[in-house]
Amino acid sequence: MPKHSSYLSLLLFLCVVAGVAFSGAHFQPGDWYAHLAKPDWTPPNWFFPFIWTILYIMIAVAGWLIFSVPNLILKSLWVVQLILNGLWSWIFFGMHRTGLGLVDILAMFVCIALLLYMSFKVAPRIVAWLLAPYLVWVGCASALNAFIYIHNPA
């Protein structure tokens, strides 16, 4: 666990993750998304900012804890998943590229799964608990992205 004096660095992780969240929020679903064929189990639009706020806080805390562990692969995976996360909104909502968005989100899912798996071995156990809901949510979002890609030909 990080030392008490490093709690200030948690603010840095919260700010970095908030920057990714705000960049993604720049690309809103809008009319394009509203008119796509989506499955019946698609969450309501109001749910997305609610769940992402919680997940982003958990991602930031997990990153803060990961960066207290001397493991470059774990740190790299955290950075890569965050980059993929930030890119997805731009690709999917900004560019309307559902196929490329699917590639991005599947890469993100694999990266988070590896991060979760490796965190069990070398990081504080809480890291895996912080990342597990994120993996589940990205898995569901991947299925939604796949459905949209399949049922909305370009």
ZIWO-V803970 format. One record per pair of residues at least 6 apart in sequence whose ideal C-beta (glycine too) atoms are under 6 Angstrom apart, sorted by the first residue. I is the first residue (numbers start at 1). J is the second residue. Records with the same first field share a line. If there is no record, write none. Layout:
# ZIWO-V803970
I: J  J
This chain:
# ZIWO-V803970
1: 124
2: 68
10: 64
13: 60  63  64
14: 60
17: 56  59  60
20: 82  85  86
21: 56
23: 86
24: 86  89
27: 89  90  93  94
29: 93
32: 96
36: 148  152
37: 151  152
39: 147
55: 134
58: 130
61: 130
62: 127  130  131
63: 78
65: 124  127
66: 74  78  123
67: 75
69: 122  123
71: 122
74: 118
77: 111  114  115
80: 111
81: 108  111  112
84: 104  107  108
85: 108
87: 104
88: 101  104  105
91: 97  100  101  104
92: 101
98: 148  149
99: 149
101: 145
102: 145  146  149
105: 142  145
106: 142
108: 138
109: 138  142
112: 134  135  138
116: 128  131  135
119: 127  128
120: 128
